[in-house]
Amino acid sequence: MKSLTLHAMDNQLADQIKRRANEMHISMNELAKRLLAEALGIKVPAKPPHRDDFACFCGTWSESDAGEFEERVADMQSVNAEEWQ
């Protein structure tokens, strides 16, 4: 992979890149790469979110599983004041 450093970027451009990156919840670096690719007519395949990287190891819960879990731990959400005196 190659790196590119931009020198003497004016504040207005830097602020706009930062604002848009924040709105899109991506880094300024990622936004810059997307904007350059778009300007050059290069279609870059979308990367899956990082949270999917380990899904095959972690598994997922169905709505039913999640509901059952919440029911079973519901009593852990309250504090018995007598036990803390």
N, CA, C and O atoms as CSV, one atom per row, in Angstrom:
chain,resi,resn,atom,element,x,y,z
A,1,MET,N,N,0.831,-1.183,0.000
A,1,MET,CA,C,0.000,0.000,0.000
A,1,MET,C,C,0.874,1.245,0.000
A,1,MET,O,O,1.911,1.295,0.661
A,2,LYS,N,N,0.451,2.214,-0.728
A,2,LYS,CA,C,1.154,3.491,-0.798
A,2,LYS,C,C,0.525,4.484,0.159
A,2,LYS,O,O,-0.650,4.353,0.504
A,3,SER,N,N,1.284,5.468,0.589
A,3,SER,CA,C,0.785,6.537,1.443
A,3,SER,C,C,0.944,7.859,0.710
A,3,SER,O,O,1.797,8.014,-0.165
A,4,LEU,N,N,0.103,8.799,1.091
A,4,LEU,CA,C,0.136,10.128,0.484
A,4,LEU,C,C,-0.042,11.145,1.594
A,4,LEU,O,O,-0.940,11.010,2.425
A,5,THR,N,N,0.800,12.155,1.614
A,5,THR,CA,C,0.683,13.230,2.593
A,5,THR,C,C,0.315,14.507,1.849
A,5,THR,O,O,0.940,14.845,0.844
A,6,LEU,N,N,-0.685,15.207,2.332
A,6,LEU,CA,C,-1.094,16.470,1.723
A,6,LEU,C,C,-0.527,17.608,2.552
A,6,LEU,O,O,-0.737,17.662,3.763
A,7,HIS,N,N,0.192,18.518,1.905
A,7,HIS,CA,C,0.804,19.645,2.589
A,7,HIS,C,C,0.002,20.910,2.320
A,7,HIS,O,O,-0.637,21.048,1.277
A,8,ALA,N,N,0.046,21.822,3.268
A,8,ALA,CA,C,-0.530,23.165,3.127
A,8,ALA,C,C,-2.017,23.136,2.758
A,8,ALA,O,O,-2.472,23.911,1.917
A,9,MET,N,N,-2.761,22.238,3.393
A,9,MET,CA,C,-4.206,22.189,3.160
A,9,MET,C,C,-4.846,23.342,3.925
A,9,MET,O,O,-4.581,23.525,5.113
A,10,ASP,N,N,-5.686,24.118,3.248
A,10,ASP,CA,C,-6.292,25.260,3.934
A,10,ASP,C,C,-7.333,24.781,4.950
A,10,ASP,O,O,-7.864,23.675,4.847
A,11,ASN,N,N,-7.606,25.634,5.921
A,11,ASN,CA,C,-8.496,25.281,7.028
A,11,ASN,C,C,-9.901,24.931,6.563
A,11,ASN,O,O,-10.517,24.013,7.104
A,12,GLN,N,N,-10.419,25.648,5.567
A,12,GLN,CA,C,-11.782,25.378,5.093
A,12,GLN,C,C,-11.896,23.957,4.542
A,12,GLN,O,O,-12.856,23.249,4.848
A,13,LEU,N,N,-10.931,23.539,3.738
A,13,LEU,CA,C,-10.950,22.186,3.183
A,13,LEU,C,C,-10.805,21.146,4.285
A,13,LEU,O,O,-11.536,20.156,4.310
A,14,ALA,N,N,-9.871,21.365,5.186
A,14,ALA,CA,C,-9.655,20.426,6.282
A,14,ALA,C,C,-10.903,20.310,7.154
A,14,ALA,O,O,-11.285,19.211,7.556
A,15,ASP,N,N,-11.533,21.439,7.441
A,15,ASP,CA,C,-12.755,21.434,8.261
A,15,ASP,C,C,-13.894,20.680,7.570
A,15,ASP,O,O,-14.637,19.939,8.213
A,16,GLN,N,N,-14.022,20.875,6.263
A,16,GLN,CA,C,-15.084,20.190,5.520
A,16,GLN,C,C,-14.844,18.680,5.488
A,16,GLN,O,O,-15.785,17.899,5.626
A,17,ILE,N,N,-13.611,18.276,5.311
A,17,ILE,CA,C,-13.295,16.840,5.312
A,17,ILE,C,C,-13.590,16.253,6.689
A,17,ILE,O,O,-14.182,15.179,6.793
A,18,LYS,N,N,-13.186,16.944,7.727
A,18,LYS,CA,C,-13.434,16.451,9.084
A,18,LYS,C,C,-14.929,16.372,9.372
A,18,LYS,O,O,-15.396,15.381,9.933
A,19,ARG,N,N,-15.687,17.407,8.993
A,19,ARG,CA,C,-17.132,17.424,9.230
A,19,ARG,C,C,-17.823,16.271,8.519
A,19,ARG,O,O,-18.632,15.558,9.113
A,20,ARG,N,N,-17.499,16.094,7.241
A,20,ARG,CA,C,-18.156,15.035,6.481
A,20,ARG,C,C,-17.759,13.656,6.993
A,20,ARG,O,O,-18.601,12.761,7.056
A,21,ALA,N,N,-16.509,13.472,7.354
A,21,ALA,CA,C,-16.062,12.185,7.907
A,21,ALA,C,C,-16.809,11.879,9.197
A,21,ALA,O,O,-17.225,10.742,9.421
A,22,ASN,N,N,-16.981,12.890,10.050
A,22,ASN,CA,C,-17.736,12.693,11.294
A,22,ASN,C,C,-19.182,12.334,11.009
A,22,ASN,O,O,-19.740,11.451,11.660
A,23,GLU,N,N,-19.792,13.002,10.051
A,23,GLU,CA,C,-21.180,12.704,9.686
A,23,GLU,C,C,-21.330,11.264,9.195
A,23,GLU,O,O,-22.339,10.611,9.462
A,24,MET,N,N,-20.323,10.778,8.479
A,24,MET,CA,C,-20.379,9.432,7.907
A,24,MET,C,C,-19.817,8.376,8.859
A,24,MET,O,O,-19.846,7.184,8.552
A,25,HIS,N,N,-19.307,8.811,10.014
A,25,HIS,CA,C,-18.717,7.901,11.008
A,25,HIS,C,C,-17.559,7.095,10.424
A,25,HIS,O,O,-17.433,5.892,10.651
A,26,ILE,N,N,-16.717,7.803,9.660
A,26,ILE,CA,C,-15.518,7.184,9.111
A,26,ILE,C,C,-14.342,8.124,9.387
A,26,ILE,O,O,-14.539,9.278,9.769
A,27,SER,N,N,-13.140,7.630,9.196
A,27,SER,CA,C,-11.961,8.460,9.417
A,27,SER,C,C,-11.797,9.445,8.258
A,27,SER,O,O,-12.345,9.260,7.171
A,28,MET,N,N,-11.028,10.489,8.528
A,28,MET,CA,C,-10.719,11.456,7.476
A,28,MET,C,C,-9.928,10.775,6.367
A,28,MET,O,O,-10.107,11.094,5.191
A,29,ASN,N,N,-9.062,9.849,6.729
A,29,ASN,CA,C,-8.287,9.104,5.746
A,29,ASN,C,C,-9.197,8.308,4.816
A,29,ASN,O,O,-9.018,8.317,3.598
A,30,GLU,N,N,-10.174,7.621,5.405
A,30,GLU,CA,C,-11.109,6.823,4.597
A,30,GLU,C,C,-11.913,7.724,3.661
A,30,GLU,O,O,-12.109,7.388,2.493
A,31,LEU,N,N,-12.373,8.856,4.166
A,31,LEU,CA,C,-13.131,9.779,3.326
A,31,LEU,C,C,-12.271,10.296,2.179
A,31,LEU,O,O,-12.733,10.350,1.039
A,32,ALA,N,N,-11.029,10.678,2.462
A,32,ALA,CA,C,-10.139,11.178,1.415
A,32,ALA,C,C,-9.941,10.130,0.323
A,32,ALA,O,O,-9.956,10.458,-0.864
A,33,LYS,N,N,-9.755,8.867,0.721
A,33,LYS,CA,C,-9.592,7.800,-0.275
A,33,LYS,C,C,-10.846,7.633,-1.120
A,33,LYS,O,O,-10.762,7.441,-2.333
A,34,ARG,N,N,-12.016,7.707,-0.474
A,34,ARG,CA,C,-13.273,7.587,-1.218
A,34,ARG,C,C,-13.458,8.742,-2.195
A,34,ARG,O,O,-13.860,8.535,-3.340
A,35,LEU,N,N,-13.162,9.956,-1.741
A,35,LEU,CA,C,-13.318,11.125,-2.610
A,35,LEU,C,C,-12.358,11.065,-3.795
A,35,LEU,O,O,-12.745,11.383,-4.919
A,36,LEU,N,N,-11.119,10.663,-3.557
A,36,LEU,CA,C,-10.160,10.535,-4.654
A,36,LEU,C,C,-10.594,9.463,-5.646
A,36,LEU,O,O,-10.532,9.680,-6.856
A,37,ALA,N,N,-11.026,8.324,-5.153
A,37,ALA,CA,C,-11.472,7.249,-6.035
A,37,ALA,C,C,-12.668,7.700,-6.867
A,37,ALA,O,O,-12.729,7.433,-8.067
A,38,GLU,N,N,-13.616,8.381,-6.232
A,38,GLU,CA,C,-14.796,8.874,-6.939
A,38,GLU,C,C,-14.403,9.875,-8.023
A,38,GLU,O,O,-14.900,9.804,-9.146
A,39,ALA,N,N,-13.515,10.803,-7.688
A,39,ALA,CA,C,-13.075,11.819,-8.648
A,39,ALA,C,C,-12.360,11.195,-9.844
A,39,ALA,O,O,-12.424,11.721,-10.955
A,40,LEU,N,N,-11.681,10.072,-9.612
A,40,LEU,CA,C,-10.942,9.396,-10.677
A,40,LEU,C,C,-11.772,8.323,-11.386
A,40,LEU,O,O,-11.286,7.662,-12.304
A,41,GLY,N,N,-13.007,8.159,-10.960
A,41,GLY,CA,C,-13.883,7.174,-11.592
A,41,GLY,C,C,-13.535,5.740,-11.256
A,41,GLY,O,O,-13.797,4.829,-12.041
A,42,ILE,N,N,-12.947,5.539,-10.093
A,42,ILE,CA,C,-12.562,4.194,-9.659
A,42,ILE,C,C,-13.607,3.686,-8.682
A,42,ILE,O,O,-13.920,4.345,-7.691
A,43,LYS,N,N,-14.146,2.507,-8.971
A,43,LYS,CA,C,-15.118,1.916,-8.059
A,43,LYS,C,C,-14.373,1.037,-7.060
A,43,LYS,O,O,-13.755,0.038,-7.426
A,44,VAL,N,N,-14.446,1.430,-5.798
A,44,VAL,CA,C,-13.776,0.685,-4.733
A,44,VAL,C,C,-14.821,-0.160,-4.018
A,44,VAL,O,O,-15.838,0.370,-3.569
A,45,PRO,N,N,-14.589,-1.461,-3.906
A,45,PRO,CA,C,-15.573,-2.291,-3.206
A,45,PRO,C,C,-15.706,-1.881,-1.746
A,45,PRO,O,O,-14.717,-1.576,-1.080
A,46,ALA,N,N,-16.930,-1.878,-1.264
A,46,ALA,CA,C,-17.193,-1.511,0.132
A,46,ALA,C,C,-16.645,-2.589,1.056
A,46,ALA,O,O,-16.781,-3.784,0.793
A,47,LYS,N,N,-16.022,-2.144,2.141
A,47,LYS,CA,C,-15.510,-3.084,3.138
A,47,LYS,C,C,-16.613,-3.356,4.151
A,47,LYS,O,O,-17.347,-2.443,4.531
A,48,PRO,N,N,-16.732,-4.600,4.589
A,48,PRO,CA,C,-17.718,-4.871,5.642
A,48,PRO,C,C,-17.281,-4.219,6.945
A,48,PRO,O,O,-16.087,-4.019,7.165
A,49,PRO,N,N,-18.233,-3.886,7.810
A,49,PRO,CA,C,-17.853,-3.307,9.096
A,49,PRO,C,C,-16.965,-4.275,9.886
A,49,PRO,O,O,-17.079,-5.492,9.744
A,50,HIS,N,N,-16.083,-3.719,10.718
A,50,HIS,CA,C,-15.176,-4.555,11.511
A,50,HIS,C,C,-15.921,-5.528,12.413
A,50,HIS,O,O,-15.413,-6.608,12.711
A,51,ARG,N,N,-17.110,-5.159,12.847
A,51,ARG,CA,C,-17.825,-6.043,13.772
A,51,ARG,C,C,-18.166,-7.383,13.137
A,51,ARG,O,O,-18.470,-8.342,13.846
A,52,ASP,N,N,-18.118,-7.462,11.810
A,52,ASP,CA,C,-18.386,-8.723,11.134
A,52,ASP,C,C,-17.153,-9.617,11.054
A,52,ASP,O,O,-17.254,-10.789,10.692
A,53,ASP,N,N,-15.979,-9.059,11.396
A,53,ASP,CA,C,-14.740,-9.810,11.245
A,53,ASP,C,C,-14.719,-11.112,12.040
A,53,ASP,O,O,-14.130,-12.097,11.595
A,54,PHE,N,N,-15.353,-11.128,13.207
A,54,PHE,CA,C,-15.283,-12.300,14.077
A,54,PHE,C,C,-16.640,-12.981,14.258
A,54,PHE,O,O,-16.803,-13.804,15.158
A,55,ALA,N,N,-17.594,-12.650,13.423
A,55,ALA,CA,C,-18.939,-13.197,13.571
A,55,ALA,C,C,-18.934,-14.728,13.532
A,55,ALA,O,O,-19.701,-15.368,14.252
A,56,CYS,N,N,-18.081,-15.310,12.702
A,56,CYS,CA,C,-18.057,-16.777,12.601
A,56,CYS,C,C,-17.568,-17.422,13.895
A,56,CYS,O,O,-17.855,-18.592,14.148
A,57,PHE,N,N,-16.828,-16.667,14.720
A,57,PHE,CA,C,-16.342,-17.193,15.991
A,57,PHE,C,C,-17.303,-16.915,17.135
A,57,PHE,O,O,-17.342,-17.662,18.113
A,58,CYS,N,N,-18.070,-15.853,17.018
A,58,CYS,CA,C,-18.899,-15.397,18.126
A,58,CYS,C,C,-20.350,-15.844,18.024
A,58,CYS,O,O,-21.028,-15.988,19.041
A,59,GLY,N,N,-20.818,-16.059,16.836
A,59,GLY,CA,C,-22.221,-16.423,16.668
A,59,GLY,C,C,-23.133,-15.225,16.865
A,59,GLY,O,O,-22.680,-14.118,17.155
A,60,THR,N,N,-24.404,-15.462,16.705
A,60,THR,CA,C,-25.389,-14.399,16.879
A,60,THR,C,C,-26.582,-14.950,17.632
A,60,THR,O,O,-26.802,-16.160,17.687
A,61,TRP,N,N,-27.344,-14.043,18.207
A,61,TRP,CA,C,-28.551,-14.434,18.922
A,61,TRP,C,C,-29.767,-14.085,18.080
A,61,TRP,O,O,-29.805,-13.063,17.395
A,62,SER,N,N,-30.748,-14.956,18.151
A,62,SER,CA,C,-32.030,-14.633,17.523
A,62,SER,C,C,-32.772,-13.675,18.456
A,62,SER,O,O,-32.370,-13.482,19.604
A,63,GLU,N,N,-33.838,-13.086,17.968
A,63,GLU,CA,C,-34.671,-12.214,18.812
A,63,GLU,C,C,-35.170,-12.997,20.022
A,63,GLU,O,O,-35.229,-12.472,21.134
A,64,SER,N,N,-35.529,-14.254,19.791
A,64,SER,CA,C,-36.026,-15.103,20.870
A,64,SER,C,C,-34.942,-15.344,21.925
A,64,SER,O,O,-35.202,-15.243,23.124
A,65,ASP,N,N,-33.717,-15.666,21.465
A,65,ASP,CA,C,-32.604,-15.886,22.393
A,65,ASP,C,C,-32.321,-14.642,23.223
A,65,ASP,O,O,-32.133,-14.725,24.437
A,66,ALA,N,N,-32.291,-13.489,22.564
A,66,ALA,CA,C,-32.010,-12.239,23.262
A,66,ALA,C,C,-33.097,-11.944,24.294
A,66,ALA,O,O,-32.800,-11.518,25.410
A,67,GLY,N,N,-34.340,-12.167,23.922
A,67,GLY,CA,C,-35.448,-11.943,24.851
A,67,GLY,C,C,-35.365,-12.852,26.061
A,67,GLY,O,O,-35.587,-12.412,27.190
A,68,GLU,N,N,-35.048,-14.118,25.833
A,68,GLU,CA,C,-34.922,-15.073,26.932
A,68,GLU,C,C,-33.783,-14.665,27.867
A,68,GLU,O,O,-33.926,-14.740,29.088
A,69,PHE,N,N,-32.661,-14.237,27.302
A,69,PHE,CA,C,-31.538,-13.782,28.116
A,69,PHE,C,C,-31.941,-12.585,28.974
A,69,PHE,O,O,-31.653,-12.553,30.170
A,70,GLU,N,N,-32.602,-11.607,28.371
A,70,GLU,CA,C,-33.019,-10.409,29.110
A,70,GLU,C,C,-33.967,-10.775,30.250
A,70,GLU,O,O,-33.884,-10.197,31.334
A,71,GLU,N,N,-34.858,-11.719,30.015
A,71,GLU,CA,C,-35.775,-12.162,31.073
A,71,GLU,C,C,-35.006,-12.790,32.232
A,71,GLU,O,O,-35.309,-12.533,33.397
A,72,ARG,N,N,-34.016,-13.607,31.910
A,72,ARG,CA,C,-33.276,-14.326,32.946
A,72,ARG,C,C,-32.359,-13.431,33.774
A,72,ARG,O,O,-32.056,-13.756,34.922
A,73,VAL,N,N,-31.918,-12.317,33.214
A,73,VAL,CA,C,-31.027,-11.434,33.967
A,73,VAL,C,C,-31.738,-10.178,34.467
A,73,VAL,O,O,-31.096,-9.283,35.017
A,74,ALA,N,N,-33.041,-10.104,34.284
A,74,ALA,CA,C,-33.788,-8.910,34.682
A,74,ALA,C,C,-33.620,-8.593,36.163
A,74,ALA,O,O,-33.516,-7.424,36.533
A,75,ASP,N,N,-33.592,-9.616,37.016
A,75,ASP,CA,C,-33.456,-9.364,38.454
A,75,ASP,C,C,-32.080,-8.794,38.819
A,75,ASP,O,O,-31.902,-8.273,39.920
A,76,MET,N,N,-31.125,-8.888,37.924
A,76,MET,CA,C,-29.800,-8.326,38.168
A,76,MET,C,C,-29.761,-6.812,37.912
A,76,MET,O,O,-28.760,-6.157,38.203
A,77,GLN,N,N,-30.827,-6.275,37.381
A,77,GLN,CA,C,-30.884,-4.853,37.080
A,77,GLN,C,C,-31.300,-4.005,38.274
A,77,GLN,O,O,-31.229,-2.777,38.216
A,78,SER,N,N,-31.727,-4.639,39.341
A,78,SER,CA,C,-32.151,-3.886,40.520
A,78,SER,C,C,-31.211,-4.170,41.681
A,78,SER,O,O,-30.551,-5.208,41.728
A,79,VAL,N,N,-31.165,-3.233,42.612
A,79,VAL,CA,C,-30.303,-3.365,43.784
A,79,VAL,C,C,-31.183,-3.525,45.024
A,79,VAL,O,O,-32.114,-2.751,45.249
A,80,ASN,N,N,-30.872,-4.531,45.808
A,80,ASN,CA,C,-31.571,-4.730,47.077
A,80,ASN,C,C,-30.832,-3.894,48.103
A,80,ASN,O,O,-29.711,-4.219,48.495
A,81,ALA,N,N,-31.471,-2.807,48.539
A,81,ALA,CA,C,-30.834,-1.861,49.463
A,81,ALA,C,C,-30.409,-2.519,50.764
A,81,ALA,O,O,-29.405,-2.124,51.357
A,82,GLU,N,N,-31.158,-3.516,51.215
A,82,GLU,CA,C,-30.829,-4.183,52.497
A,82,GLU,C,C,-29.485,-4.910,52.401
A,82,GLU,O,O,-28.758,-5.000,53.390
A,83,GLU,N,N,-29.158,-5.421,51.234
A,83,GLU,CA,C,-27.889,-6.138,51.058
A,83,GLU,C,C,-26.690,-5.204,51.057
A,83,GLU,O,O,-25.555,-5.661,51.192
A,84,TRP,N,N,-26.920,-3.912,50.909
A,84,TRP,CA,C,-25.821,-2.954,50.787
A,84,TRP,C,C,-25.705,-2.064,52.032
A,84,TRP,O,O,-25.110,-0.988,51.963
A,85,GLN,N,N,-26.248,-2.486,53.134
A,85,GLN,CA,C,-26.152,-1.697,54.362
A,85,GLN,C,C,-25.230,-2.350,55.359
A,85,GLN,O,O,-25.030,-1.822,56.453
